[in-house]
Amino acid sequence: MGRKPKLLTGTEKFIISLAATQEPAVLVVPYMIARVFHSNFTYSLPIVSDQEFVRLYFYTNSYKCQNAIVHPYDEMWFL
């Protein structure tokens, strides 16, 4: 968990938080882990051909981080 994700572009600072519950139908990795950023961030997806299909998965759960609980679909969080 201490390594920098490959798709981040700069020196973004984030904390890693584990999900509060585990849905039996969902694999442990990566859906049990959330990255919570303290500021704006950018993922860089290098595209080499004319068309690419990218599927992003957002697993609805509560993630505890320090003194806050993050719900991925709250209107204050943009994913």
PDB file of N, CA, C and O in Angstrom:
ATOM      1  N   MET A   1       0.805  -1.204   0.000  1.00  0.00           N
ATOM      2  CA  MET A   1       0.000   0.000   0.000  1.00  0.00           C
ATOM      3  C   MET A   1       0.847   1.266   0.000  1.00  0.00           C
ATOM      4  O   MET A   1       0.311   2.350  -0.233  1.00  0.00           O
ATOM      5  N   GLY A   2       2.120   1.171   0.247  1.00  0.00           N
ATOM      6  CA  GLY A   2       2.955   2.342   0.305  1.00  0.00           C
ATOM      7  C   GLY A   2       3.453   2.815  -1.046  1.00  0.00           C
ATOM      8  O   GLY A   2       4.135   3.837  -1.112  1.00  0.00           O
ATOM      9  N   ARG A   3       3.140   2.117  -2.119  1.00  0.00           N
ATOM     10  CA  ARG A   3       3.660   2.512  -3.427  1.00  0.00           C
ATOM     11  C   ARG A   3       2.722   3.479  -4.129  1.00  0.00           C
ATOM     12  O   ARG A   3       1.533   3.548  -3.820  1.00  0.00           O
ATOM     13  N   LYS A   4       3.275   4.224  -5.079  1.00  0.00           N
ATOM     14  CA  LYS A   4       2.500   5.202  -5.836  1.00  0.00           C
ATOM     15  C   LYS A   4       1.798   4.505  -6.993  1.00  0.00           C
ATOM     16  O   LYS A   4       2.444   3.778  -7.748  1.00  0.00           O
ATOM     17  N   PRO A   5       0.489   4.709  -7.152  1.00  0.00           N
ATOM     18  CA  PRO A   5      -0.217   4.112  -8.285  1.00  0.00           C
ATOM     19  C   PRO A   5       0.358   4.596  -9.610  1.00  0.00           C
ATOM     20  O   PRO A   5       0.725   5.764  -9.739  1.00  0.00           O
ATOM     21  N   LYS A   6       0.436   3.713 -10.583  1.00  0.00           N
ATOM     22  CA  LYS A   6       1.064   4.021 -11.870  1.00  0.00           C
ATOM     23  C   LYS A   6       0.385   5.151 -12.630  1.00  0.00           C
ATOM     24  O   LYS A   6       1.059   5.900 -13.336  1.00  0.00           O
ATOM     25  N   LEU A   7      -0.931   5.295 -12.506  1.00  0.00           N
ATOM     26  CA  LEU A   7      -1.654   6.245 -13.345  1.00  0.00           C
ATOM     27  C   LEU A   7      -1.684   7.664 -12.802  1.00  0.00           C
ATOM     28  O   LEU A   7      -2.154   8.565 -13.497  1.00  0.00           O
ATOM     29  N   LEU A   8      -1.201   7.898 -11.585  1.00  0.00           N
ATOM     30  CA  LEU A   8      -1.184   9.257 -11.069  1.00  0.00           C
ATOM     31  C   LEU A   8      -0.074  10.041 -11.751  1.00  0.00           C
ATOM     32  O   LEU A   8       0.978   9.487 -12.070  1.00  0.00           O
ATOM     33  N   THR A   9      -0.307  11.335 -11.977  1.00  0.00           N
ATOM     34  CA  THR A   9       0.612  12.113 -12.798  1.00  0.00           C
ATOM     35  C   THR A   9       1.716  12.808 -12.024  1.00  0.00           C
ATOM     36  O   THR A   9       2.809  12.990 -12.561  1.00  0.00           O
ATOM     37  N   GLY A  10       1.478  13.197 -10.801  1.00  0.00           N
ATOM     38  CA  GLY A  10       2.472  13.988 -10.085  1.00  0.00           C
ATOM     39  C   GLY A  10       2.733  13.461  -8.691  1.00  0.00           C
ATOM     40  O   GLY A  10       2.824  12.255  -8.464  1.00  0.00           O
ATOM     41  N   THR A  11       2.849  14.392  -7.767  1.00  0.00           N
ATOM     42  CA  THR A  11       3.148  14.022  -6.388  1.00  0.00           C
ATOM     43  C   THR A  11       1.899  14.144  -5.525  1.00  0.00           C
ATOM     44  O   THR A  11       1.967  14.656  -4.408  1.00  0.00           O
ATOM     45  N   GLU A  12       0.771  13.684  -6.025  1.00  0.00           N
ATOM     46  CA  GLU A  12      -0.475  13.784  -5.297  1.00  0.00           C
ATOM     47  C   GLU A  12      -0.355  13.069  -3.955  1.00  0.00           C
ATOM     48  O   GLU A  12       0.224  11.987  -3.864  1.00  0.00           O
ATOM     49  N   LYS A  13      -0.906  13.686  -2.924  1.00  0.00           N
ATOM     50  CA  LYS A  13      -0.896  13.065  -1.609  1.00  0.00           C
ATOM     51  C   LYS A  13      -2.279  12.500  -1.341  1.00  0.00           C
ATOM     52  O   LYS A  13      -3.287  13.176  -1.546  1.00  0.00           O
ATOM     53  N   PHE A  14      -2.319  11.273  -0.888  1.00  0.00           N
ATOM     54  CA  PHE A  14      -3.588  10.630  -0.617  1.00  0.00           C
ATOM     55  C   PHE A  14      -3.416   9.679   0.545  1.00  0.00           C
ATOM     56  O   PHE A  14      -2.301   9.307   0.910  1.00  0.00           O
ATOM     57  N   ILE A  15      -4.545   9.290   1.120  1.00  0.00           N
ATOM     58  CA  ILE A  15      -4.517   8.252   2.138  1.00  0.00           C
ATOM     59  C   ILE A  15      -5.281   7.057   1.597  1.00  0.00           C
ATOM     60  O   ILE A  15      -6.174   7.204   0.764  1.00  0.00           O
ATOM     61  N   ILE A  16      -4.930   5.898   2.067  1.00  0.00           N
ATOM     62  CA  ILE A  16      -5.605   4.674   1.651  1.00  0.00           C
ATOM     63  C   ILE A  16      -6.499   4.220   2.788  1.00  0.00           C
ATOM     64  O   ILE A  16      -6.080   4.194   3.945  1.00  0.00           O
ATOM     65  N   SER A  17      -7.724   3.862   2.459  1.00  0.00           N
ATOM     66  CA  SER A  17      -8.684   3.445   3.464  1.00  0.00           C
ATOM     67  C   SER A  17      -9.336   2.144   3.031  1.00  0.00           C
ATOM     68  O   SER A  17      -9.561   1.923   1.841  1.00  0.00           O
ATOM     69  N   LEU A  18      -9.639   1.288   3.987  1.00  0.00           N
ATOM     70  CA  LEU A  18     -10.298   0.020   3.695  1.00  0.00           C
ATOM     71  C   LEU A  18     -11.802   0.159   3.842  1.00  0.00           C
ATOM     72  O   LEU A  18     -12.280   0.938   4.667  1.00  0.00           O
ATOM     73  N   ALA A  19     -12.545  -0.587   3.051  1.00  0.00           N
ATOM     74  CA  ALA A  19     -14.004  -0.557   3.102  1.00  0.00           C
ATOM     75  C   ALA A  19     -14.497  -1.093   4.441  1.00  0.00           C
ATOM     76  O   ALA A  19     -13.845  -1.926   5.070  1.00  0.00           O
ATOM     77  N   ALA A  20     -15.660  -0.602   4.865  1.00  0.00           N
ATOM     78  CA  ALA A  20     -16.222  -1.008   6.147  1.00  0.00           C
ATOM     79  C   ALA A  20     -16.761  -2.434   6.107  1.00  0.00           C
ATOM     80  O   ALA A  20     -16.731  -3.135   7.118  1.00  0.00           O
ATOM     81  N   THR A  21     -17.253  -2.869   4.948  1.00  0.00           N
ATOM     82  CA  THR A  21     -17.815  -4.218   4.825  1.00  0.00           C
ATOM     83  C   THR A  21     -17.290  -4.874   3.555  1.00  0.00           C
ATOM     84  O   THR A  21     -16.788  -4.197   2.658  1.00  0.00           O
ATOM     85  N   GLN A  22     -17.407  -6.185   3.487  1.00  0.00           N
ATOM     86  CA  GLN A  22     -16.983  -6.941   2.305  1.00  0.00           C
ATOM     87  C   GLN A  22     -18.190  -7.638   1.704  1.00  0.00           C
ATOM     88  O   GLN A  22     -18.783  -8.510   2.340  1.00  0.00           O
ATOM     89  N   GLU A  23     -18.558  -7.269   0.500  1.00  0.00           N
ATOM     90  CA  GLU A  23     -19.626  -7.941  -0.230  1.00  0.00           C
ATOM     91  C   GLU A  23     -19.082  -9.270  -0.726  1.00  0.00           C
ATOM     92  O   GLU A  23     -18.050  -9.286  -1.397  1.00  0.00           O
ATOM     93  N   PRO A  24     -19.742 -10.396  -0.420  1.00  0.00           N
ATOM     94  CA  PRO A  24     -19.212 -11.704  -0.810  1.00  0.00           C
ATOM     95  C   PRO A  24     -18.996 -11.871  -2.314  1.00  0.00           C
ATOM     96  O   PRO A  24     -18.126 -12.637  -2.727  1.00  0.00           O
ATOM     97  N   ALA A  25     -19.773 -11.168  -3.136  1.00  0.00           N
ATOM     98  CA  ALA A  25     -19.665 -11.332  -4.584  1.00  0.00           C
ATOM     99  C   ALA A  25     -18.526 -10.517  -5.189  1.00  0.00           C
ATOM    100  O   ALA A  25     -18.226 -10.673  -6.373  1.00  0.00           O
ATOM    101  N   VAL A  26     -17.887  -9.654  -4.409  1.00  0.00           N
ATOM    102  CA  VAL A  26     -16.858  -8.764  -4.925  1.00  0.00           C
ATOM    103  C   VAL A  26     -15.490  -9.251  -4.469  1.00  0.00           C
ATOM    104  O   VAL A  26     -15.305  -9.616  -3.308  1.00  0.00           O
ATOM    105  N   LEU A  27     -14.531  -9.252  -5.396  1.00  0.00           N
ATOM    106  CA  LEU A  27     -13.166  -9.626  -5.048  1.00  0.00           C
ATOM    107  C   LEU A  27     -12.567  -8.629  -4.057  1.00  0.00           C
ATOM    108  O   LEU A  27     -12.962  -7.463  -4.025  1.00  0.00           O
ATOM    109  N   VAL A  28     -11.637  -9.081  -3.273  1.00  0.00           N
ATOM    110  CA  VAL A  28     -11.015  -8.213  -2.277  1.00  0.00           C
ATOM    111  C   VAL A  28     -10.218  -7.087  -2.933  1.00  0.00           C
ATOM    112  O   VAL A  28     -10.277  -5.944  -2.478  1.00  0.00           O
ATOM    113  N   VAL A  29      -9.487  -7.391  -3.979  1.00  0.00           N
ATOM    114  CA  VAL A  29      -8.667  -6.373  -4.636  1.00  0.00           C
ATOM    115  C   VAL A  29      -9.288  -6.043  -5.981  1.00  0.00           C
ATOM    116  O   VAL A  29      -9.607  -6.973  -6.721  1.00  0.00           O
ATOM    117  N   PRO A  30      -9.482  -4.794  -6.344  1.00  0.00           N
ATOM    118  CA  PRO A  30      -9.142  -3.565  -5.638  1.00  0.00           C
ATOM    119  C   PRO A  30     -10.313  -2.944  -4.904  1.00  0.00           C
ATOM    120  O   PRO A  30     -10.189  -1.834  -4.386  1.00  0.00           O
ATOM    121  N   TYR A  31     -11.432  -3.620  -4.845  1.00  0.00           N
ATOM    122  CA  TYR A  31     -12.663  -2.988  -4.385  1.00  0.00           C
ATOM    123  C   TYR A  31     -12.738  -2.712  -2.893  1.00  0.00           C
ATOM    124  O   TYR A  31     -13.620  -1.968  -2.463  1.00  0.00           O
ATOM    125  N   MET A  32     -11.863  -3.271  -2.096  1.00  0.00           N
ATOM    126  CA  MET A  32     -11.882  -3.010  -0.661  1.00  0.00           C
ATOM    127  C   MET A  32     -11.033  -1.801  -0.281  1.00  0.00           C
ATOM    128  O   MET A  32     -10.993  -1.422   0.889  1.00  0.00           O
ATOM    129  N   ILE A  33     -10.358  -1.194  -1.246  1.00  0.00           N
ATOM    130  CA  ILE A  33      -9.429  -0.107  -0.952  1.00  0.00           C
ATOM    131  C   ILE A  33      -9.874   1.159  -1.679  1.00  0.00           C
ATOM    132  O   ILE A  33     -10.234   1.116  -2.856  1.00  0.00           O
ATOM    133  N   ALA A  34      -9.845   2.283  -0.971  1.00  0.00           N
ATOM    134  CA  ALA A  34     -10.147   3.580  -1.583  1.00  0.00           C
ATOM    135  C   ALA A  34      -8.959   4.507  -1.389  1.00  0.00           C
ATOM    136  O   ALA A  34      -8.306   4.478  -0.346  1.00  0.00           O
ATOM    137  N   ARG A  35      -8.681   5.323  -2.386  1.00  0.00           N
ATOM    138  CA  ARG A  35      -7.682   6.382  -2.253  1.00  0.00           C
ATOM    139  C   ARG A  35      -8.444   7.685  -2.046  1.00  0.00           C
ATOM    140  O   ARG A  35      -9.269   8.062  -2.878  1.00  0.00           O
ATOM    141  N   VAL A  36      -8.173   8.364  -0.952  1.00  0.00           N
ATOM    142  CA  VAL A  36      -8.840   9.620  -0.640  1.00  0.00           C
ATOM    143  C   VAL A  36      -7.810  10.733  -0.782  1.00  0.00           C
ATOM    144  O   VAL A  36      -6.803  10.758  -0.075  1.00  0.00           O
ATOM    145  N   PHE A  37      -8.076  11.650  -1.705  1.00  0.00           N
ATOM    146  CA  PHE A  37      -7.137  12.726  -2.003  1.00  0.00           C
ATOM    147  C   PHE A  37      -7.504  13.979  -1.223  1.00  0.00           C
ATOM    148  O   PHE A  37      -8.682  14.246  -0.982  1.00  0.00           O
ATOM    149  N   HIS A  38      -6.496  14.744  -0.831  1.00  0.00           N
ATOM    150  CA  HIS A  38      -6.703  15.988  -0.101  1.00  0.00           C
ATOM    151  C   HIS A  38      -6.877  17.179  -1.034  1.00  0.00           C
ATOM    152  O   HIS A  38      -7.257  18.259  -0.583  1.00  0.00           O
ATOM    153  N   SER A  39      -6.608  17.008  -2.318  1.00  0.00           N
ATOM    154  CA  SER A  39      -6.723  18.096  -3.288  1.00  0.00           C
ATOM    155  C   SER A  39      -7.049  17.502  -4.656  1.00  0.00           C
ATOM    156  O   SER A  39      -7.208  16.289  -4.788  1.00  0.00           O
ATOM    157  N   ASN A  40      -7.147  18.356  -5.668  1.00  0.00           N
ATOM    158  CA  ASN A  40      -7.431  17.875  -7.020  1.00  0.00           C
ATOM    159  C   ASN A  40      -6.347  16.906  -7.466  1.00  0.00           C
ATOM    160  O   ASN A  40      -5.189  17.037  -7.071  1.00  0.00           O
ATOM    161  N   PHE A  41      -6.718  15.945  -8.279  1.00  0.00           N
ATOM    162  CA  PHE A  41      -5.753  14.974  -8.782  1.00  0.00           C
ATOM    163  C   PHE A  41      -6.133  14.586 -10.195  1.00  0.00           C
ATOM    164  O   PHE A  41      -7.257  14.830 -10.633  1.00  0.00           O
ATOM    165  N   THR A  42      -5.193  13.981 -10.908  1.00  0.00           N
ATOM    166  CA  THR A  42      -5.407  13.578 -12.287  1.00  0.00           C
ATOM    167  C   THR A  42      -4.846  12.192 -12.508  1.00  0.00           C
ATOM    168  O   THR A  42      -3.734  11.886 -12.078  1.00  0.00           O
ATOM    169  N   TYR A  43      -5.609  11.364 -13.172  1.00  0.00           N
ATOM    170  CA  TYR A  43      -5.108  10.078 -13.641  1.00  0.00           C
ATOM    171  C   TYR A  43      -4.727  10.249 -15.104  1.00  0.00           C
ATOM    172  O   TYR A  43      -5.469  10.868 -15.868  1.00  0.00           O
ATOM    173  N   SER A  44      -3.604   9.720 -15.496  1.00  0.00           N
ATOM    174  CA  SER A  44      -3.154   9.798 -16.877  1.00  0.00           C
ATOM    175  C   SER A  44      -3.282   8.418 -17.509  1.00  0.00           C
ATOM    176  O   SER A  44      -2.683   7.452 -17.036  1.00  0.00           O
ATOM    177  N   LEU A  45      -4.063   8.333 -18.577  1.00  0.00           N
ATOM    178  CA  LEU A  45      -4.267   7.075 -19.290  1.00  0.00           C
ATOM    179  C   LEU A  45      -3.690   7.215 -20.691  1.00  0.00           C
ATOM    180  O   LEU A  45      -4.368   7.731 -21.580  1.00  0.00           O
ATOM    181  N   PRO A  46      -2.469   6.773 -20.910  1.00  0.00           N
ATOM    182  CA  PRO A  46      -1.884   6.897 -22.245  1.00  0.00           C
ATOM    183  C   PRO A  46      -2.619   6.010 -23.260  1.00  0.00           C
ATOM    184  O   PRO A  46      -2.753   4.803 -23.058  1.00  0.00           O
ATOM    185  N   ILE A  47      -3.083   6.613 -24.330  1.00  0.00           N
ATOM    186  CA  ILE A  47      -3.810   5.900 -25.376  1.00  0.00           C
ATOM    187  C   ILE A  47      -2.921   5.855 -26.617  1.00  0.00           C
ATOM    188  O   ILE A  47      -2.441   6.890 -27.079  1.00  0.00           O
ATOM    189  N   VAL A  48      -2.703   4.654 -27.154  1.00  0.00           N
ATOM    190  CA  VAL A  48      -1.802   4.530 -28.297  1.00  0.00           C
ATOM    191  C   VAL A  48      -2.527   4.226 -29.606  1.00  0.00           C
ATOM    192  O   VAL A  48      -1.938   4.402 -30.672  1.00  0.00           O
ATOM    193  N   SER A  49      -3.744   3.790 -29.567  1.00  0.00           N
ATOM    194  CA  SER A  49      -4.477   3.509 -30.805  1.00  0.00           C
ATOM    195  C   SER A  49      -5.617   4.511 -30.962  1.00  0.00           C
ATOM    196  O   SER A  49      -5.789   5.400 -30.128  1.00  0.00           O
ATOM    197  N   ASP A  50      -6.395   4.363 -32.033  1.00  0.00           N
ATOM    198  CA  ASP A  50      -7.475   5.306 -32.305  1.00  0.00           C
ATOM    199  C   ASP A  50      -8.623   5.209 -31.311  1.00  0.00           C
ATOM    200  O   ASP A  50      -9.191   6.231 -30.927  1.00  0.00           O
ATOM    201  N   GLN A  51      -8.974   4.001 -30.888  1.00  0.00           N
ATOM    202  CA  GLN A  51     -10.086   3.827 -29.962  1.00  0.00           C
ATOM    203  C   GLN A  51      -9.680   2.899 -28.828  1.00  0.00           C
ATOM    204  O   GLN A  51      -9.003   1.891 -29.032  1.00  0.00           O
ATOM    205  N   GLU A  52     -10.107   3.266 -27.640  1.00  0.00           N
ATOM    206  CA  GLU A  52      -9.886   2.438 -26.460  1.00  0.00           C
ATOM    207  C   GLU A  52     -11.177   2.428 -25.656  1.00  0.00           C
ATOM    208  O   GLU A  52     -11.918   3.411 -25.648  1.00  0.00           O
ATOM    209  N   PHE A  53     -11.441   1.333 -24.992  1.00  0.00           N
ATOM    210  CA  PHE A  53     -12.582   1.234 -24.098  1.00  0.00           C
ATOM    211  C   PHE A  53     -12.046   1.142 -22.680  1.00  0.00           C
ATOM    212  O   PHE A  53     -11.273   0.241 -22.354  1.00  0.00           O
ATOM    213  N   VAL A  54     -12.459   2.075 -21.846  1.00  0.00           N
ATOM    214  CA  VAL A  54     -12.009   2.092 -20.457  1.00  0.00           C
ATOM    215  C   VAL A  54     -13.224   1.910 -19.568  1.00  0.00           C
ATOM    216  O   VAL A  54     -14.203   2.647 -19.688  1.00  0.00           O
ATOM    217  N   ARG A  55     -13.168   0.943 -18.687  1.00  0.00           N
ATOM    218  CA  ARG A  55     -14.267   0.696 -17.754  1.00  0.00           C
ATOM    219  C   ARG A  55     -13.772   1.003 -16.347  1.00  0.00           C
ATOM    220  O   ARG A  55     -12.789   0.425 -15.883  1.00  0.00           O
ATOM    221  N   LEU A  56     -14.461   1.914 -15.677  1.00  0.00           N
ATOM    222  CA  LEU A  56     -14.115   2.267 -14.307  1.00  0.00           C
ATOM    223  C   LEU A  56     -15.154   1.666 -13.366  1.00  0.00           C
ATOM    224  O   LEU A  56     -16.357   1.779 -13.600  1.00  0.00           O
ATOM    225  N   TYR A  57     -14.688   1.042 -12.326  1.00  0.00           N
ATOM    226  CA  TYR A  57     -15.577   0.440 -11.336  1.00  0.00           C
ATOM    227  C   TYR A  57     -15.545   1.277 -10.067  1.00  0.00           C
ATOM    228  O   TYR A  57     -14.474   1.604  -9.555  1.00  0.00           O
ATOM    229  N   PHE A  58     -16.721   1.622  -9.565  1.00  0.00           N
ATOM    230  CA  PHE A  58     -16.830   2.316  -8.292  1.00  0.00           C
ATOM    231  C   PHE A  58     -17.695   1.457  -7.386  1.00  0.00           C
ATOM    232  O   PHE A  58     -18.884   1.263  -7.641  1.00  0.00           O
ATOM    233  N   TYR A  59     -17.101   0.961  -6.357  1.00  0.00           N
ATOM    234  CA  TYR A  59     -17.776   0.061  -5.431  1.00  0.00           C
ATOM    235  C   TYR A  59     -18.382   0.889  -4.310  1.00  0.00           C
ATOM    236  O   TYR A  59     -17.654   1.531  -3.553  1.00  0.00           O
ATOM    237  N   THR A  60     -19.700   0.881  -4.193  1.00  0.00           N
ATOM    238  CA  THR A  60     -20.382   1.661  -3.180  1.00  0.00           C
ATOM    239  C   THR A  60     -20.139   1.047  -1.810  1.00  0.00           C
ATOM    240  O   THR A  60     -20.509  -0.101  -1.561  1.00  0.00           O
ATOM    241  N   ASN A  61     -19.522   1.807  -0.934  1.00  0.00           N
ATOM    242  CA  ASN A  61     -19.240   1.359   0.418  1.00  0.00           C
ATOM    243  C   ASN A  61     -18.839   2.572   1.231  1.00  0.00           C
ATOM    244  O   ASN A  61     -18.684   3.663   0.683  1.00  0.00           O
ATOM    245  N   SER A  62     -18.670   2.397   2.514  1.00  0.00           N
ATOM    246  CA  SER A  62     -18.168   3.459   3.382  1.00  0.00           C
ATOM    247  C   SER A  62     -16.701   3.201   3.658  1.00  0.00           C
ATOM    248  O   SER A  62     -16.305   2.068   3.932  1.00  0.00           O
ATOM    249  N   TYR A  63     -15.898   4.246   3.588  1.00  0.00           N
ATOM    250  CA  TYR A  63     -14.464   4.139   3.834  1.00  0.00           C
ATOM    251  C   TYR A  63     -14.102   5.097   4.957  1.00  0.00           C
ATOM    252  O   TYR A  63     -14.343   6.300   4.852  1.00  0.00           O
ATOM    253  N   LYS A  64     -13.528   4.577   6.021  1.00  0.00           N
ATOM    254  CA  LYS A  64     -13.108   5.428   7.133  1.00  0.00           C
ATOM    255  C   LYS A  64     -11.729   5.999   6.838  1.00  0.00           C
ATOM    256  O   LYS A  64     -10.815   5.273   6.444  1.00  0.00           O
ATOM    257  N   CYS A  65     -11.590   7.292   7.029  1.00  0.00           N
ATOM    258  CA  CYS A  65     -10.287   7.920   6.862  1.00  0.00           C
ATOM    259  C   CYS A  65     -10.144   9.025   7.904  1.00  0.00           C
ATOM    260  O   CYS A  65     -10.827  10.047   7.841  1.00  0.00           O
ATOM    261  N   GLN A  66      -9.272   8.811   8.835  1.00  0.00           N
ATOM    262  CA  GLN A  66      -9.021   9.723   9.944  1.00  0.00           C
ATOM    263  C   GLN A  66     -10.333  10.061  10.639  1.00  0.00           C
ATOM    264  O   GLN A  66     -10.933   9.176  11.248  1.00  0.00           O
ATOM    265  N   ASN A  67     -10.801  11.303  10.574  1.00  0.00           N
ATOM    266  CA  ASN A  67     -12.014  11.700  11.285  1.00  0.00           C
ATOM    267  C   ASN A  67     -13.232  11.787  10.374  1.00  0.00           C
ATOM    268  O   ASN A  67     -14.253  12.351  10.767  1.00  0.00           O
ATOM    269  N   ALA A  68     -13.141  11.241   9.173  1.00  0.00           N
ATOM    270  CA  ALA A  68     -14.244  11.350   8.221  1.00  0.00           C
ATOM    271  C   ALA A  68     -14.636   9.973   7.716  1.00  0.00           C
ATOM    272  O   ALA A  68     -13.848   9.028   7.760  1.00  0.00           O
ATOM    273  N   ILE A  69     -15.851   9.878   7.242  1.00  0.00           N
ATOM    274  CA  ILE A  69     -16.300   8.680   6.544  1.00  0.00           C
ATOM    275  C   ILE A  69     -16.671   9.116   5.134  1.00  0.00           C
ATOM    276  O   ILE A  69     -17.465  10.041   4.960  1.00  0.00           O
ATOM    277  N   VAL A  70     -16.112   8.469   4.144  1.00  0.00           N
ATOM    278  CA  VAL A  70     -16.322   8.837   2.747  1.00  0.00           C
ATOM    279  C   VAL A  70     -17.287   7.852   2.114  1.00  0.00           C
ATOM    280  O   VAL A  70     -17.073   6.640   2.159  1.00  0.00           O
ATOM    281  N   HIS A  71     -18.341   8.374   1.529  1.00  0.00           N
ATOM    282  CA  HIS A  71     -19.280   7.565   0.758  1.00  0.00           C
ATOM    283  C   HIS A  71     -19.081   7.952  -0.705  1.00  0.00           C
ATOM    284  O   HIS A  71     -19.277   9.118  -1.048  1.00  0.00           O
ATOM    285  N   PRO A  72     -18.697   7.018  -1.582  1.00  0.00           N
ATOM    286  CA  PRO A  72     -18.340   7.373  -2.955  1.00  0.00           C
ATOM    287  C   PRO A  72     -19.402   8.128  -3.739  1.00  0.00           C
ATOM    288  O   PRO A  72     -19.053   8.867  -4.660  1.00  0.00           O
ATOM    289  N   TYR A  73     -20.671   7.977  -3.420  1.00  0.00           N
ATOM    290  CA  TYR A  73     -21.695   8.636  -4.217  1.00  0.00           C
ATOM    291  C   TYR A  73     -22.295   9.853  -3.529  1.00  0.00           C
ATOM    292  O   TYR A  73     -23.329  10.354  -3.970  1.00  0.00           O
ATOM    293  N   ASP A  74     -21.674  10.342  -2.459  1.00  0.00           N
ATOM    294  CA  ASP A  74     -22.117  11.598  -1.874  1.00  0.00           C
ATOM    295  C   ASP A  74     -21.896  12.713  -2.885  1.00  0.00           C
ATOM    296  O   ASP A  74     -20.942  12.672  -3.662  1.00  0.00           O
ATOM    297  N   GLU A  75     -22.778  13.708  -2.877  1.00  0.00           N
ATOM    298  CA  GLU A  75     -22.659  14.777  -3.856  1.00  0.00           C
ATOM    299  C   GLU A  75     -21.397  15.621  -3.664  1.00  0.00           C
ATOM    300  O   GLU A  75     -20.985  16.307  -4.600  1.00  0.00           O
ATOM    301  N   MET A  76     -20.777  15.595  -2.495  1.00  0.00           N
ATOM    302  CA  MET A  76     -19.583  16.406  -2.280  1.00  0.00           C
ATOM    303  C   MET A  76     -18.309  15.751  -2.800  1.00  0.00           C
ATOM    304  O   MET A  76     -17.264  16.399  -2.841  1.00  0.00           O
ATOM    305  N   TRP A  77     -18.369  14.506  -3.192  1.00  0.00           N
ATOM    306  CA  TRP A  77     -17.192  13.803  -3.701  1.00  0.00           C
ATOM    307  C   TRP A  77     -17.371  13.557  -5.186  1.00  0.00           C
ATOM    308  O   TRP A  77     -18.390  13.008  -5.604  1.00  0.00           O
ATOM    309  N   PHE A  78     -16.405  13.953  -5.981  1.00  0.00           N
ATOM    310  CA  PHE A  78     -16.468  13.765  -7.426  1.00  0.00           C
ATOM    311  C   PHE A  78     -15.534  12.639  -7.812  1.00  0.00           C
ATOM    312  O   PHE A  78     -14.343  12.682  -7.504  1.00  0.00           O
ATOM    313  N   LEU A  79     -16.063  11.636  -8.482  1.00  0.00           N
ATOM    314  CA  LEU A  79     -15.254  10.491  -8.902  1.00  0.00           C
ATOM    315  C   LEU A  79     -15.175  10.445 -10.408  1.00  0.00           C
ATOM    316  O   LEU A  79     -14.537   9.553 -10.966  1.00  0.00           O
TER     317      LEU A  79
END
